[in-house]
Amino acid sequence: MALIQATKQMKKFEAFCELFPVGELGDYLLEEPIGIYVKERKAGRNTEDADIFIATFCIHNDYILVTDNTRHFDNIADLHLVNWAG
């Protein structure tokens, strides 16, 4: 039963993504985050892996990251960052 639900949910998600494309997911997500990771570690910052992937996605697709949690992203070069909450 769970597999059937997962298939239905995946089809709904794929249909949503076709209506509202969010950006390219590709092999760049395997290599580009390494540069950010190394720079952050050399600077003594322990940026979360998920934040690095989010930043990479936004940089690669030339998106603006809108978040109230700017302190996680402030030091990442080439990231367009906006805080609409504060």
N, C-alpha and C positions, 0 to 999 in steps of 0.2 A: 504493500500500500504506500509506503514512504517513497519508493522509487517513482510511482505514478504521480504523486504530488510534486516531487522534484522536477519531473519532466514538464508538468503543467506550469510550474512556476518559472522554469527556464524559458519556455515558449513565451510567457507573458513578458518576462524581462527582455528577451530578444526583440519582441514587438515594440516595447517601449523604447529600446535603444535605436530602432529604425526610425521612430518618430522624432526622437530627440537625441541625435548623436552627440556624444560628449567629447570625443576626441579619439585619436589613434592610440591603440594599445599595440605595441610591437616589440621587436627584439631590442630596441633602444633601452627598454626597461631592464635589460640584463647587463648592459655595459655602462650607460651614462650615470647611474647612481653611484658607481664606484668613485668617480671623481669628487662628488659632493661628500661622500663618506670620508674619504681620505682628508680632504680639506677641513672638515669639521673635527675629526680626531686630532689632526695636527694642531688645531687651534685650541684643543683642550675641551671641546664641546662633545657631549654624548647625545647627539641628535638621534631620535628614534628612527628605526628602519622605515616604518610606515610614513613618517614625515618626509624622509628623503625620497621615497617613491612618489609621494604626492607632489613634492617640489619638482622632481624630474619630469613628471607628467605635465605639469603646468609650464615649465620652461620649454620643453620640447614642442608643445602645441601652441606656444606663445599666448598662454592664458594668464589671467590675473587671478591670483588666489585670494579669495575673500574669506577671512577668518577672524574670530575674536582672539584666537590663540597665536598672536603674532610672535611672541617670544620664541616659539619653536622654529620660526622660519626667518627671523630678522637678519641673520648673518649669511644666508644662502645667496651667493652672487647670481645675478641675472634673473632672479625671481621677482616678478611684479606682485607686490603684496599690498592688500588694502584691508583695513579694519573698519567695517561699517558700524560696528556696535559701539566703538569707543572713540 
